[in-house]
Structures are given as C-alpha cells and as structure tokens.
Amino acid sequence: MNHGTVAVALVQHQVMIIQACRSHTRRDRWVDVYTYVPFGDRLFLASPVPYARIASSDVLAIFPFRTPTTDMIELSEQAYREFLGLSAKHQLKYENMWRRWKARRR
C-alpha cells in the first residue's frame, strides 16, 4: 500500500474505511492508517481516533485510487457498494456467532 491509498479494513472489530499514513511493503506485518467513519451516502469523515496501527491481515479490500486529504473521503459508487457488502458480511458473521453462543448457554 502506498501513502494515501484508500482501503476497507477491520479496526477493533469494526469494518472501516482507512487510508495509509505512509507507504508499506507486502512483507510489513503492521500498517499505519488513518480511520474514517460513515457520515452520509458515500461520504466518510475522520474518526474520533483518527490514527491506528492494524495488522496487514485485517485489510479486506484495497481500492485503486489514492486521496491526498486526511479529513474527509468520498467513495465512488462501486467502492461504496463494496464497503457496504463487507460491512454486511461481517455483521452477519457476528450475529451468527452470537446466536450460536446463546444457543449453547440454554
């Protein structure tokens, strides 16, 4: 990932939009990123904790564009659909995990 690359990743068990703070190689275990939270349709603002270091395995998808700004990102329609799809997939995963755990407790 190059500096400014936009991607989708898991940050503290939440699917978020991220932007690389600096360039990273494929062999880097950790990625320094800025994090963004949804604000509106296709619009993301810097999160309350804007800087994070995540495992490179937590990056779910990398988009083919970069942005120089660090306060707000607007995704293309296709990128936004991909973000929504990954969010729904992980939400379903956690809901199923919760249901299984509740069923075992009965």
N, C-alpha and C positions, 0 to 999 in steps of 0.2 A: 504494500500500500504506500502510495506516495503522499507527501504532505498535501492536505486539502481534500483527499479522496473521501467520498461520502459512502456510507455502508449501513447495513442493518446488523445489529448485534444484541446479544444478551448482556445486560448490565444489571447486576444484582437481581437476577431472575426476572427482569422485565425486558421486553423487546423494545429497543430504542433506535433512533437514528443517531449515527455517530459520524464524526469527521476526524481524520488522522491529524494529530498535532505536528507530527514530523514524519519523515519517510521511514519505512520499516522494510526489512527483507523477509523472505518466506521463512527463514530459519529463526526469526525472533519469536520468543515464547510469549512476550508481553507486548501489547500495543497501547501507546499513549493516545488518548482520544478526547475530543470534546463531545458532550452528550446533549441531545435535543429532545424535547417533549412536544407532542402534538398541540397545536394551537387552533387550527381550523382545517379546512379542506386543503390538503397538500402543503400546509404551512407548519413549520416547526420552529420553536424558539429555544434558545439555550436553557438548559435545565437549571434548577436551583443549585445543583452541584455540577458545574459545567465541565470539570476535568476528571478523568478516570483512567486507570490503568487496568486493562482487561486481558484475559488470556486470548491468544490468537485463535484458539479453537472456538471461542464464543462469537466470532464474526460469522454471521449467517449468509449474508449476500453483500457483494461489492458492486456499486453502481458505476457505470462507465463515464462518470463526469466528476469534476472537482469544482469546488467553490472557494473563493478567497475569504468570504465573510465568516465570522465566528459567532454572530449574534442571532441570525435567522437563516433558515434554509427553506426553499420552496422546491418540492419534488415534482418531477414530470408525472403525468397520469399513470404511465406504466410502472414507474418506481413506487408510486403511492399504492397502487394495487398490490405490488409485491410485498410492501411493508404490511398492508392490511392482511394479506394471506398468511404471512409468517406470524403475525400477532394472533390471528385466529387459531392457527395450528398449535401454538404454544399455550394459548388459553385452554383449548380443548385437552391438551396433554395434562395440564394441572388440574382441570376439573375431573378427568378420569382418575387421576392419581388420588384425589380427594375422595371420590366415590368408593374406590377400592379400599382405602384406609377406613372409611366409615363402615363399610360392609364387614370388615374384619373385626371391628370393635363391638359389633352386635352379638 
